[in-house]
Amino acid sequence: MGRILLADDDPATRNVVRRALEADGHSVLVTQDGSEALEQIKEGGRFDLLVSDVEMPLLDGIALAEHAFPLQPGLRVLLMSGFADQLDRAKELSGPHVAVISKPFTLDQVRESVRKLLA
Protein backbone atom coordinates (compact mmCIF):
# COMPACT_ATOMS: atom_id res chain seq x y z
CA MET A 1 0.00 0.00 0.00
CA GLY A 2 1.06 3.56 -0.55
CA ARG A 3 1.86 6.64 1.45
CA ILE A 4 -0.48 9.35 0.14
CA LEU A 5 -0.48 13.12 0.59
CA LEU A 6 -4.01 14.50 0.20
CA ALA A 7 -4.54 18.23 -0.44
CA ASP A 8 -8.05 19.64 -0.68
CA ASP A 9 -9.56 22.81 0.73
CA ASP A 10 -13.01 21.25 1.12
CA PRO A 11 -13.27 19.42 4.48
CA ALA A 12 -16.06 17.10 3.32
CA THR A 13 -14.13 15.96 0.24
CA ARG A 14 -10.93 15.53 2.29
CA ASN A 15 -12.66 13.35 4.84
CA VAL A 16 -14.50 11.15 2.36
CA VAL A 17 -11.42 10.59 0.16
CA ARG A 18 -9.18 9.98 3.20
CA ARG A 19 -11.53 7.38 4.65
CA ALA A 20 -11.84 5.58 1.31
CA LEU A 21 -8.07 5.44 0.80
CA GLU A 22 -7.38 4.36 4.39
CA ALA A 23 -10.00 1.62 4.00
CA ASP A 24 -7.90 0.35 1.08
CA GLY A 25 -4.88 0.16 3.41
CA HIS A 26 -3.08 3.35 2.42
CA SER A 27 -1.43 5.73 4.85
CA VAL A 28 -2.91 9.18 4.21
CA LEU A 29 -1.60 12.55 5.40
CA VAL A 30 -4.27 15.23 4.98
CA THR A 31 -3.55 18.91 4.26
CA GLN A 32 -6.04 21.70 3.69
CA ASP A 33 -4.32 23.45 0.78
CA GLY A 34 -1.45 23.33 -1.66
CA SER A 35 0.89 25.42 0.46
CA GLU A 36 0.51 23.12 3.45
CA ALA A 37 1.06 20.07 1.23
CA LEU A 38 4.19 21.58 -0.30
CA GLU A 39 5.56 22.28 3.19
CA GLN A 40 5.13 18.58 4.06
CA ILE A 41 7.18 17.64 1.00
CA LYS A 42 9.84 20.28 1.66
CA GLU A 43 10.16 19.06 5.25
CA GLY A 44 11.22 15.69 3.93
CA GLY A 45 7.93 13.83 3.86
CA ARG A 46 8.21 11.00 1.33
CA PHE A 47 5.06 10.11 -0.54
CA ASP A 48 4.18 7.64 -3.26
CA LEU A 49 1.20 9.66 -4.44
CA LEU A 50 -0.15 13.19 -4.23
CA VAL A 51 -3.95 13.45 -4.48
CA SER A 52 -4.92 17.08 -4.92
CA ASP A 53 -7.82 19.30 -5.80
CA VAL A 54 -6.89 21.60 -8.66
CA GLU A 55 -8.74 24.70 -7.45
CA MET A 56 -7.38 25.79 -4.06
CA PRO A 57 -6.38 29.13 -2.54
CA LEU A 58 -2.72 30.14 -2.23
CA LEU A 59 -1.26 27.28 -4.29
CA ASP A 60 -3.44 25.31 -6.68
CA GLY A 61 -3.01 21.61 -7.35
CA ILE A 62 -1.23 22.08 -10.68
CA ALA A 63 1.33 24.48 -9.22
CA LEU A 64 1.71 22.12 -6.26
CA ALA A 65 2.51 19.23 -8.60
CA GLU A 66 4.97 21.36 -10.58
CA HIS A 67 6.81 22.28 -7.35
CA ALA A 68 6.66 18.73 -5.98
CA PHE A 69 8.08 16.88 -9.01
CA PRO A 70 11.65 18.20 -8.66
CA LEU A 71 11.59 17.57 -4.90
CA GLN A 72 10.33 14.00 -5.26
CA PRO A 73 11.20 12.51 -8.64
CA GLY A 74 8.84 9.69 -9.51
CA LEU A 75 5.99 11.12 -7.43
CA ARG A 76 2.64 10.12 -8.85
CA VAL A 77 -0.19 12.66 -8.93
CA LEU A 78 -3.97 12.41 -9.04
CA LEU A 79 -5.65 15.77 -9.74
CA MET A 80 -9.35 16.36 -9.06
CA SER A 81 -11.46 19.23 -10.39
CA GLY A 82 -15.02 20.18 -11.18
CA PHE A 83 -14.01 22.92 -13.61
CA ALA A 84 -13.49 22.05 -17.27
CA ASP A 85 -10.86 24.76 -17.83
CA GLN A 86 -8.87 23.50 -14.83
CA LEU A 87 -9.04 19.93 -16.14
CA ASP A 88 -7.59 21.16 -19.43
CA ARG A 89 -4.73 22.83 -17.52
CA ALA A 90 -4.19 19.66 -15.52
CA LYS A 91 -3.90 17.59 -18.69
CA GLU A 92 -0.79 19.61 -19.56
CA LEU A 93 0.95 17.65 -16.81
CA SER A 94 -0.13 14.39 -18.38
CA GLY A 95 2.19 11.43 -18.38
CA PRO A 96 2.41 7.97 -16.90
CA HIS A 97 2.59 9.34 -13.37
CA VAL A 98 -0.34 11.78 -13.61
CA ALA A 99 -4.09 11.15 -13.72
CA VAL A 100 -7.03 13.53 -13.72
CA ILE A 101 -10.58 12.90 -12.53
CA SER A 102 -13.51 15.26 -12.69
CA LYS A 103 -15.86 16.14 -9.87
CA PRO A 104 -18.31 14.88 -8.97
CA PHE A 105 -16.59 11.51 -8.81
CA THR A 106 -17.39 8.26 -7.10
CA LEU A 107 -15.15 6.76 -4.46
CA ASP A 108 -14.68 3.79 -6.77
CA GLN A 109 -13.25 6.15 -9.41
CA VAL A 110 -10.80 7.57 -6.87
CA ARG A 111 -9.78 4.11 -5.66
CA GLU A 112 -9.31 2.82 -9.20
CA SER A 113 -7.22 5.85 -10.20
CA VAL A 114 -5.05 5.41 -7.12
CA ARG A 115 -4.59 1.68 -7.81
CA LYS A 116 -3.53 2.38 -11.41
CA LEU A 117 -1.09 5.11 -10.41
CA LEU A 118 0.53 2.98 -7.69
CA ALA A 119 0.70 -0.19 -9.82
N, C-alpha and C positions, 0 to 999 in steps of 0.2 A: 504494500500500500504506500501511498505517497504522502509527502509533507506539502501541504497546500497553504498558500497565502491568499486570503479572501479579502478583497477591497470593494466595499459598496457603501454608499452614503445612506441607503434606505435600510433602517433597522429590520423591517419585516423580511425583506429579501435576504439580508445577511443571515438572519436566524434560520430561515427555511433552508437555504442552500447549505449552511454549516451543518445543520442536523442531518440532511440527506447525505452529505459527504462523509460525516463521521459514522453514520449508519453503515456505510460501505467500507469502513475500517481505516479511513484516512485521518491523519492528524491535521487539524485545521486551525490556523492562526487568523483571527478576524481583526480587520482594521476598518475604520469608518470613512477613509478617503485615500486618495492616491498618495498624498504627502506622508501620511502615517505608514502606509505600506512601503514606500520607498525608504523611509527611515529604518524599518525592520531589515530591509535588504542591506542597507549601508552599514548597519550595526553588526553585520556578519551572519544574519539569519540565512540558512541554506534551505531552499525550497525546490521541489520538483516541478511545481506548477503554481502559476499565478492565475487566479480567477478574479476578474475585475469588471465592474460596471464601466462603460465608456464615459458616460456623462456624470462627472463628479466635480464639486468645487475644488479650487486650488490646483489640483493636478489631475487631469482626466486619465482614463484608463490607457489610452493610446500613448500619451506622453509618459505615463508610468512604465509601460512596457519598453518604450524606447530608452528610458534611463536604466531600466533593470537589465536588459540584454547584455550590455558590456560588463556589468557587475557580476552577473551569473550566466556565463556562456552555457547554452544548452537548456536554459529555462524554457519551459513550455508555458503558453499563455492561452487562456480562454476568456474572450471578451464578450460581454453581454450588453445589449442596448435595445431600446424600444424606438429609436429614431433612425429612419432610413439613411439620412445623410451621415450619421455617425457610423453606421454599419459600413457604408462605402469607404469612409476614412479608415476604419479598422481593417478592411480587406487589403489596404496598402501594406499592411504588415504580414500578409499571408505568406505561408510557408509550411513546412512539415511540423513545425512546433507551435503553430498558431491556429486557433479555431475561433469562430464567431457564431454566437447564437442570438436570435432576436427575442425580445420580450413582447408579449408574455411567452414564457417557455414552461414546459413541464419539468418536474424533477427528473423524470426518466431521460429527457433530452440533456439535462446537465450531467447526469451520471454517465450517460453514453459518451458524451463529448470528453469528459474527464478520463474515462477508460481508454478511449482511442488515443488521447494525447499522452497518457502514461504508458501505453503499450510499447 
